[in-house]
Amino acid sequence: MKRAGVTALVLFLAIGMGVYGRGSEQGQAQKKEQVRMATGGSAGTYYSFGSAVGQILTEKTEIPITIQSTGASKANIQLIDAGEAELAIVQNDVMDYAWRGVDLFNGEKTNSFSTMAALYAEVCQVVANPASGIRTIADLKGKNVSVGDAGSGTEFNAWQIMEAYGIGVNDINKQNLSFAASADALRDNKIDAFFCVAGAPTPAIIDLATSKDVVVLDVDDSHAAQLIGKYPFYTQFPIPAGSYRGQRGEIKTVAVKATFIVSSKLSEDTVYQLTKNLFESKAQIEAAHVKGKELTISYAVEGISVPFHPGADKYLREIGALK
């Protein structure tokens, strides 16, 4: 009887431990990594798009995602590097600078992040006053040109594009103005042209074109190829006819991309789930934010120079977007 009692007790404990072990494993499986998403200013596209996507992904994956309003691309990379964010929206050219430690990140090489997916286009638009005799980007030589805020991503885009046309820093009368200030200055004939990197059509340009004749200049195929050859984060992009008043035909230009990056410390499974549900929720994202229309598998992988996170890489290979 004693032996039978001991056997029963051992069996009971073994079963109990087995149940506890399975319960513990289930608890671990249900435990989700916390994800903080760095976006941009609260009035900007990064914040509104990120907020919409964050809510949808939280519902789909049960991964808690909190949204942070930030100073956008450069600040977001620095937040991930400091361990203060796990997911962020940045321009793909700015993340390239960070990865290589050049331009905006000169001497600050940062490799603590990986690519998740490119999202939508931020279009490089060169707006000119046709009364200044400007018909092509080459005609900017000797003109008064705003290249965006000093040290901004737009300024680097402007010099890179002009470089492709043989225009250097001493070949224009440079001004550093915001998009809105640039539009006002062109309207008042204080400048001849300006660079604007934003989603197209851009409100500042729409407003300008309602009161003044303007032309948005082409980046033709040969110069675009030259630019992309040197700076692989660019892609070609057409601005559809009629985007701005007086625009009769399609405008050929280039674009950089708003892109999701993630901390390389995030687990493969978490990033896999985020990437998978990002694309499988396209219809909901498109309904929640206009930029969701541009979210496609092929666009997600083009013009990306920073390695994909293993979790994103796994999903993108499963669906054939990466080979």
C-alpha positions as CSV (number, residue, x, y, z in Angstrom):
1,M,0.0,0.0,0.0
2,K,2.8,2.3,0.8
3,R,4.5,1.6,-2.5
4,A,1.3,2.1,-4.4
5,G,0.8,5.4,-2.6
6,V,4.3,6.6,-3.4
7,T,3.8,5.6,-7.1
8,A,0.5,7.5,-7.2
9,L,2.1,10.6,-5.7
10,V,5.0,10.5,-8.2
11,L,2.6,10.1,-11.1
12,F,0.5,13.1,-9.7
13,L,3.5,15.3,-9.5
14,A,4.7,14.3,-12.9
15,I,1.4,15.2,-14.5
16,G,1.2,18.4,-12.5
17,M,4.7,19.4,-13.6
18,G,3.8,18.5,-17.2
19,V,0.7,20.7,-17.1
20,Y,2.7,23.5,-15.4
21,G,5.4,23.2,-18.1
22,R,2.9,23.4,-20.9
23,G,1.2,26.4,-19.3
24,S,4.5,28.1,-18.9
25,E,5.3,27.5,-22.5
26,Q,1.9,28.8,-23.6
27,G,2.5,31.9,-21.4
28,Q,5.9,32.5,-23.1
29,A,4.3,32.1,-26.6
30,Q,1.6,34.6,-25.7
31,K,4.1,37.1,-24.4
32,K,4.7,39.8,-27.0
33,E,7.6,42.2,-27.5
34,Q,6.7,45.8,-26.9
35,V,7.1,47.9,-30.0
36,R,7.5,51.7,-29.9
37,M,7.0,53.4,-33.3
38,A,8.9,56.6,-34.0
39,T,7.1,58.7,-36.7
40,G,7.4,62.5,-37.2
41,G,5.6,65.7,-36.2
42,S,2.0,65.3,-35.1
43,A,0.8,67.4,-38.1
44,G,2.8,65.4,-40.7
45,T,2.2,62.3,-42.9
46,Y,4.6,60.1,-41.0
47,Y,2.6,60.5,-37.8
48,S,-0.8,60.1,-39.4
49,F,0.3,57.1,-41.5
50,G,2.2,55.5,-38.6
51,S,-0.8,55.9,-36.3
52,A,-3.2,54.2,-38.7
53,V,-0.8,51.3,-39.5
54,G,0.1,50.9,-35.8
55,Q,-3.5,50.5,-34.8
56,I,-4.1,48.0,-37.5
57,L,-1.0,45.9,-36.8
58,T,-1.7,45.9,-33.1
59,E,-5.2,44.4,-33.8
60,K,-3.9,41.9,-36.3
61,T,-0.8,40.7,-34.4
62,E,-1.6,41.4,-30.8
63,I,1.8,43.0,-30.6
64,P,1.4,46.2,-28.6
65,I,2.6,49.2,-30.7
66,T,2.8,52.7,-29.2
67,I,3.2,55.8,-31.4
68,Q,5.7,58.5,-30.8
69,S,5.7,62.0,-32.4
70,T,9.4,62.8,-33.2
71,G,11.7,64.9,-35.4
72,A,11.4,62.3,-38.2
73,S,14.1,60.5,-40.2
74,K,17.4,61.3,-38.5
75,A,15.9,61.6,-35.0
76,N,14.2,58.2,-35.5
77,I,17.4,56.4,-36.4
78,Q,19.0,57.9,-33.4
79,L,16.1,56.8,-31.2
80,I,16.4,53.2,-32.4
81,D,20.2,53.3,-31.9
82,A,19.6,54.6,-28.3
83,G,17.1,51.8,-27.6
84,E,14.2,54.2,-27.3
85,A,12.2,52.9,-30.3
86,E,11.9,49.6,-32.1
87,L,10.1,50.6,-35.3
88,A,10.3,53.9,-37.2
89,I,9.5,55.6,-40.5
90,V,12.4,57.2,-42.3
91,Q,13.5,58.2,-45.8
92,N,15.5,55.5,-47.5
93,D,18.3,58.0,-48.4
94,V,18.7,59.2,-44.8
95,M,18.9,55.6,-43.6
96,D,21.6,55.0,-46.3
97,Y,23.5,58.0,-44.9
98,A,23.3,56.6,-41.4
99,W,24.4,53.1,-42.4
100,R,27.5,54.4,-44.2
101,G,28.1,57.3,-41.8
102,V,28.0,60.0,-44.5
103,D,26.3,63.3,-45.3
104,L,23.6,63.9,-42.5
105,F,25.5,61.3,-40.4
106,N,29.0,62.3,-41.3
107,G,31.3,60.4,-38.9
108,E,28.3,58.8,-37.1
109,K,28.0,55.3,-38.8
110,T,24.9,53.6,-37.3
111,N,24.2,49.9,-38.0
112,S,21.8,49.1,-35.2
113,F,18.7,49.0,-37.4
114,S,17.5,46.9,-40.4
115,T,14.9,47.4,-43.2
116,M,11.4,46.1,-42.8
117,A,9.7,47.5,-46.0
118,A,9.5,50.6,-48.2
119,L,6.1,52.2,-47.9
120,Y,5.4,55.1,-50.3
121,A,7.2,57.7,-52.5
122,E,8.5,61.0,-51.4
123,V,8.9,62.7,-54.7
124,C,11.8,65.0,-55.7
125,Q,10.1,68.0,-57.4
126,V,12.0,70.9,-59.0
127,V,9.5,73.8,-59.3
128,A,10.5,76.8,-61.5
129,N,9.2,80.1,-62.8
130,P,9.0,79.7,-66.6
131,A,9.4,83.5,-66.9
132,S,13.0,82.9,-65.7
133,G,13.7,81.0,-68.9
134,I,14.0,77.7,-67.1
135,R,12.9,74.6,-69.0
136,T,15.2,71.9,-67.7
137,I,17.3,71.3,-64.6
138,A,20.4,72.3,-66.6
139,D,18.9,75.8,-66.9
140,L,19.2,76.3,-63.1
141,K,22.8,77.3,-63.5
142,G,23.2,81.0,-62.5
143,K,19.7,81.2,-61.1
144,N,18.4,81.9,-57.6
145,V,17.5,78.5,-56.2
146,S,16.1,77.3,-52.9
147,V,17.5,73.9,-52.0
148,G,15.4,73.4,-48.8
149,D,16.3,73.9,-45.2
150,A,20.0,73.9,-44.4
151,G,21.3,70.4,-43.7
152,S,18.0,68.8,-44.6
153,G,17.5,65.6,-46.6
154,T,16.0,67.8,-49.3
155,E,19.2,69.8,-49.6
156,F,21.2,66.6,-50.1
157,N,18.7,65.5,-52.8
158,A,19.0,68.9,-54.5
159,W,22.8,68.7,-54.8
160,Q,22.8,65.1,-55.9
161,I,20.2,65.9,-58.7
162,M,22.1,69.0,-59.8
163,E,25.4,67.1,-59.8
164,A,23.9,64.7,-62.3
165,Y,23.4,67.8,-64.6
166,G,26.9,69.1,-64.0
167,I,25.8,71.9,-61.6
168,G,28.0,72.5,-58.6
169,V,27.7,74.5,-55.4
170,N,29.1,77.6,-57.0
171,D,26.9,77.5,-60.0
172,I,23.7,78.7,-58.4
173,N,22.7,81.5,-56.0
174,K,21.7,79.2,-53.2
175,Q,18.9,79.9,-50.7
176,N,17.9,77.6,-47.8
177,L,14.1,78.0,-47.4
178,S,11.3,75.7,-46.2
179,F,8.8,74.4,-48.8
180,A,6.2,77.0,-47.8
181,A,8.8,79.8,-47.7
182,S,10.2,78.7,-51.1
183,A,6.7,78.8,-52.6
184,D,6.1,82.3,-51.3
185,A,9.5,83.5,-52.6
186,L,8.9,82.1,-56.0
187,R,5.4,83.7,-56.1
188,D,7.1,87.0,-55.2
189,N,9.8,86.6,-57.8
190,K,12.5,86.5,-55.2
191,I,13.8,83.1,-56.4
192,D,13.6,81.3,-59.8
193,A,13.2,77.8,-58.6
194,F,13.1,75.5,-55.6
195,F,13.4,71.8,-54.6
196,C,10.6,70.1,-52.7
197,V,10.8,66.4,-51.6
198,A,7.3,65.3,-50.5
199,G,4.3,63.2,-51.6
200,A,2.9,64.4,-54.9
201,P,0.8,66.4,-55.5
202,T,2.2,68.6,-52.7
203,P,-0.2,71.1,-51.1
204,A,2.4,74.0,-51.1
205,I,2.9,73.5,-54.9
206,I,-0.9,73.1,-55.5
207,D,-1.5,76.4,-53.8
208,L,1.4,78.2,-55.6
209,A,0.1,76.9,-59.0
210,T,-3.3,78.4,-58.4
211,S,-1.9,81.9,-58.4
212,K,1.2,81.7,-60.6
213,D,2.4,79.9,-63.7
214,V,5.0,77.3,-62.7
215,V,6.7,74.3,-64.3
216,V,7.8,71.2,-62.6
217,L,11.0,70.0,-64.3
218,D,11.7,66.5,-65.6
219,V,14.6,64.4,-64.4
220,D,15.0,62.6,-67.8
221,D,15.8,58.9,-68.1
222,S,19.5,59.3,-68.8
223,H,20.1,61.6,-65.9
224,A,17.9,59.5,-63.6
225,A,20.0,56.4,-64.6
226,Q,23.2,58.3,-63.8
227,L,21.7,59.4,-60.4
228,I,20.5,55.9,-59.5
229,G,23.8,54.4,-60.5
230,K,25.6,56.6,-57.9
231,Y,22.8,56.8,-55.3
232,P,20.9,53.5,-55.4
233,F,18.2,54.7,-52.9
234,Y,16.5,56.7,-55.7
235,T,13.8,55.3,-58.0
236,Q,12.2,56.7,-61.0
237,F,8.7,58.2,-60.4
238,P,6.1,59.7,-62.7
239,I,3.9,62.6,-61.6
240,P,0.6,62.1,-63.4
241,A,-0.7,64.7,-65.8
242,G,-3.1,67.2,-64.2
243,S,-1.5,66.9,-60.7
244,Y,-0.9,70.7,-60.8
245,R,-2.8,73.5,-62.7
246,G,-1.4,73.8,-66.2
247,Q,0.4,70.5,-66.2
248,R,-0.7,68.8,-69.4
249,G,1.6,65.8,-69.5
250,E,3.3,63.3,-67.1
251,I,6.4,64.6,-65.4
252,K,9.3,62.2,-65.1
253,T,11.3,62.5,-61.9
254,V,12.9,60.5,-59.1
255,A,11.8,59.7,-55.6
256,V,13.1,58.5,-52.3
257,K,11.0,56.3,-50.1
258,A,9.3,56.5,-46.7
259,T,10.4,53.2,-45.2
260,F,9.8,51.1,-42.1
261,I,13.0,50.3,-40.3
262,V,13.3,48.2,-37.1
263,S,15.8,47.6,-34.4
264,S,18.0,44.7,-35.2
265,K,17.4,43.5,-31.6
266,L,13.7,42.7,-32.4
267,S,13.1,39.0,-32.7
268,E,12.7,37.3,-36.1
269,D,9.2,36.2,-35.3
270,T,8.0,39.7,-34.2
271,V,9.3,41.3,-37.4
272,Y,8.0,38.5,-39.5
273,Q,4.5,39.0,-38.1
274,L,4.7,42.8,-38.5
275,T,5.8,42.5,-42.2
276,K,3.3,39.8,-43.1
277,N,0.3,41.6,-41.5
278,L,1.5,44.9,-43.0
279,F,0.9,43.6,-46.6
280,E,-2.0,41.3,-45.8
281,S,-3.8,44.3,-44.3
282,K,-3.3,46.6,-47.3
283,A,-7.1,47.1,-47.9
284,Q,-7.6,48.3,-44.3
285,I,-4.5,50.5,-44.4
286,E,-5.6,52.0,-47.7
287,A,-9.0,52.7,-46.2
288,A,-7.4,54.3,-43.2
289,H,-4.8,56.5,-45.0
290,V,-4.4,57.7,-48.6
291,K,-0.7,56.6,-48.7
292,G,-1.8,53.0,-48.2
293,K,-2.6,53.0,-52.0
294,E,1.2,53.0,-52.7
295,L,1.9,50.0,-50.5
296,T,3.0,47.1,-52.8
297,I,5.3,44.1,-52.5
298,S,7.4,45.1,-55.5
299,Y,7.8,48.7,-54.3
300,A,8.7,47.5,-50.8
301,V,12.1,46.1,-51.9
302,E,13.2,48.5,-54.7
303,G,15.8,51.2,-53.9
304,I,16.8,49.7,-50.5
305,S,20.5,49.7,-49.7
306,V,20.3,48.7,-46.0
307,P,19.9,44.9,-45.3
308,F,16.4,43.6,-44.5
309,H,15.8,42.2,-40.9
310,P,15.8,38.4,-40.9
311,G,12.1,38.4,-40.1
312,A,11.2,40.7,-43.0
313,D,13.6,38.8,-45.3
314,K,11.8,35.6,-44.4
315,Y,8.4,36.9,-45.4
316,L,9.5,38.7,-48.5
317,R,11.3,35.6,-49.7
318,E,8.2,33.4,-49.0
319,I,6.1,35.6,-51.3
320,G,8.8,35.9,-54.0
321,A,9.6,39.6,-53.5
322,L,13.2,38.8,-52.7
323,K,15.2,36.0,-54.4
